[in-house]
């Protein structure tokens, strides 16, 4: 899977892009980068309304 993409977007904002990340030459993202993306995602979920219609 040479040249593949891994991008994570939260509410339209790019949180992670494997090709732009530190150590982008490696296929696998660093655990540190994934933890940062996870924290942003968790914060967005916590702020989301409990009722998706409300």
Rosetta blueprint (number, residue, H / E / L):
1 X L
2 X L
3 X L
4 X L
5 X L
6 X L
7 X E
8 X E
9 X E
10 X E
11 X L
12 X L
13 X E
14 X E
15 X E
16 X E
17 X E
18 X L
19 X L
20 X L
21 X L
22 X L
23 X L
24 X L
25 X L
26 X L
27 X L
28 X L
29 X L
30 X L
31 X H
32 X H
33 X H
34 X H
35 X H
36 X H
37 X H
38 X H
39 X H
40 X H
41 X H
42 X H
43 X H
44 X H
45 X H
46 X H
47 X H
48 X L
49 X L
50 X L
51 X L
52 X L
53 X L
54 X L
